Amino acid sequence: MDNEILEHPFKPIVFKDTKILILGSFPSIKSFENHFYYAHPRNQFWKILELITGYPVNNRDQKIWLLKECKLGVWDMVDSCRRDNSLDTSLEDEAVNDIPALLEAYPSIVKIAFTGKKAQALFETHFGYLDIERVYLPSPSAAYAAMKMEEKAAVYRDKLGIEN
C-alpha cells in the first residue's frame, strides 16, 4: 500500500433480526484481496465462531449463514483511512462509518462487540453518547498472542451469549 486513502470495500453484514453488531477497525490487506471480513488465513475470528457455535465456516455462504443464525452482524468502525500495513496502529486519517444510522436502520441491535481496542476507542470518541450495551472481545488477530484461541473463544461465548 502506498499510503493512499483507502475506502472500506464491503457493506455491513446485518439482518433485520440482528441482535449484536461486531465491529472491527478496518479490513486487513488480505481481507481486501479476498473481498470478505476477517479473511487473513491466520485470523481466528471465523475459527472462534465455529468453535463456540458448532457451525462450519468453510466458505463465505457458511460464514454469512452462521451470522444470520446467531443474530450477529459484522462491520467496521473505519470507512476510509491511510495505512502502511494491516496493523491497527498503522491506521491514519480515519473517517468513521455512520454507526448511529445503521443502528437506526436495524433497531433489533441491542449490543455492540468490539474485536479490537482501536475499534472501541474510535466508537467511544465519536459515538460514546449512544445508549447501547458495549462489550470488548479479545482481538482475533494472530498478532494478538497473549491469549490462546480457546481462551478467546471462552470470552466470545460469554460476551456474545452463545450457547451451543
N, C-alpha and C positions, 0 to 999 in steps of 0.2 A: 504494500500500500504506500502510495507516495504522499500521504497526508492530505489528500483532497477531502472535501466534505463528502461523507458517505450518508446516504439515505437508508432508513430501515427498509429491508427488502420484502417483508411479509406483513400480511394483515394479522390482527389478533385472531386466535382460535378461541371463540366463545360460542355458547349456545344459549337458547332462550331460558334454559333452566340451570345455567352455570351458577354455582354457589361460591366457589373460591377462585380468585384470579391470581395466578402465579406470575410474578413479574421478575424478569431478569433485567440486566442492564442494556446490552446491545449484542446482536448476534456475532459469534466468532467468525473469523475468516473462513473456517471450514463450513460453518452454517451458511454463509453467503454462497460458497461453492456448491453446497448440497441443497440449497433452497428450502431449508427447514430448521426449526428451532432445535437447539442443543445437538447439533449434528456432528460435532467433533467425535471421532471414534473413542477417545478416552474420557469424554464427558460422561458422568454417571447418572445424569438426570433420568433418562428413559429406563436404565437398568434399575434404578432405585424404585421408580413407579411400578415396574414389572415385579420387583421383589415384594413390594407391600400390597399389591393388588392381586397378584397371580395371573394377570393378563399378559399375553405376549406382546412384544414391541419389535417385531422383526421387520416391519415396513411402516411407511407413512400412514397407511389406512388403519393399521392396528393401533398406532400411537394416537391418532385422532379418535378412534373408537374408545380407547381407554379413557381419554379426557372426557368424552361425552358421557360414558357410562358412570364415571366417578364425579361428574358435575364439576370438572375442573376446566379452567381456561388458562391460556398462556399468551403473554405479550411481553413487551419490554418497556422500560422507562424512557429510553432514549430514541427519539425519532431521527435525529441526524447528529453527526459529530465528525471529528477528525481522530485518527489513531494511527499508531505505528505497528501495532500487533494486536492480538486478541485479549490481552490483559485489561481488566477494568481500569487499572492505574494509567493506561496509555490513552484513555478517552479524554478528549479536549473539545472545547466549544460545543458542549452538548445542548441540544434543543430537546425538550421533553415532549412525550406524547400527551395527548389530551385525555388523561385518565378520568377526570370528572365527567366528560362527555360519554365515555364508554360505560361508566357506572350508571349514568342516567339512562343510557340505551338498554342496559341489562340490569334492571332493578333486583333481580334474583341474587346478584353477587352481594354476599354479606361479609366476606373476609378477603383480605389481600395477603399473600405469602410472598416474601422476597427470597430470591435464590442468591443473594449477594449483598454485601454491605453497601456497595455503590448504588444499587437499585433502591435500597432502603433509604439511604441518605438523600438521594435525589427526590424521592417521594416526600420525605419529611420537609425538605427545603421548599418544594413547590406546592405540595398538597397536604401538608400536615394538619390543616384545618378540617379536613374531611372526617366525618364521624363514621368510621368504619373500622372493624377489628383488623389488626395487623399482626402478623407473626413473621419471625425470621427463620428461614431454613438454612442449614449449612450449604455452602457452595457445592454444587455437583461437579465443579471443575476438578480435573485430575491435579491441577496445580495446588488445590487445597487438600493437602495430605495429612492434616492434623487429626483427621478422623478417618476411620476405616469406613468403607461403603456400608457395611452392616450397621454401624453406629449412626451414620447419616440416615439410613432407611428408618431406624427406630424413631428418630426425631421427625422425619417426614410423616410417618404413620401417625404419630401423636398430634402434631400440629395441623395436619390435614384431616384428622379424624377418620382415617381409612381403616376399616376392618375387613379382613378377607377370610 
